[in-house]
């Protein structure tokens, strides 16, 4: 295919062949792309040829047994891989708005299990026409392009974007099941934790989250050389708390995540005067394409009320630096 500057077209290209281009570019194989798209190989080839005619330059180099992207093809692929998901997301939202309303959110698994899901029944009872979709993942998603409305995140204020709304902060405190405390050794002073198994995250030191560790708590209480009865390690906060609920030891818990268990007596906080402040907080982020939908506003209002209740339960005094972002 021969091209020159005089042959380059100036009007925008039609978008019909971009999916074929993306599939071929991803597989670097016309046959694999045609199978994925349920088209004949010749149909895909014609779509690519038509697209190259519209663009005005070759997008692929054709070899005997393979194809490769030209520099122009690589440049177009970067734009297409960003644009197609946004188009698909917009279409899904349009289709949803024509039928049932829905709210999709992403958050990390422990927060979903321990804080969000136990409260959701109240929202669903008051809003039976709104469907909820939760993506529990530790991977942060880009709300500008992802098919997600909200993100509930965990981190220090320095890592949050300007539009993040602070839900509540965090303290760490030892907790245990009531029957463990009644049937075992007394736990009236910091040194008494030596009589129990201590539960914590196995990767807390490796992931630079030392503020979640028992070692920090022990150091703060001048017990740096204390050796517990044994150590018990888990990957996730909800696993650690589940082990404490079944009486397997003491866990240095994130107070907002166990506030309800403390309130209903499933867990006991034996040393409430020895809570440790954490640099972390919990945040709400709203996707820019979702903010004005009525169901998103309703869910955010409900989250605001639930966050206020949690702050009251844990006795949090609002941070003056973020008080404008609360409620």
Secondary structure, 3 states (H helix, E strand, C coil): CCCCHHHCCCCCCCCCCHHHHHHHHHHCCHHHHHHHHCCCHHHHHHHHHHHHHHHCCCCEEECCCCEEECHHHHHHHHHHHHHHHHHHHHHHHHHHHHCCEEEEEEECHHHHHHHHHHHHHHHHHHCCCEEEEEEECCCCCCCCCCCCCEEEEEECHHHCCCCCEEEEEEEEEEEECHHHHHHCCCCCCHHHHHHCEEEEECCCCCCCCHHHCHHHHHHHCCCCCCCCCEEEEECCHHHHHHHHHCCCCEEEEEHHHHHHHHHCCCCECCCHHHCEEEEEEEEEEECCCCCCCHHHHHHHHHHHHHHHHHHHHHCCCCCCCCHHHCC
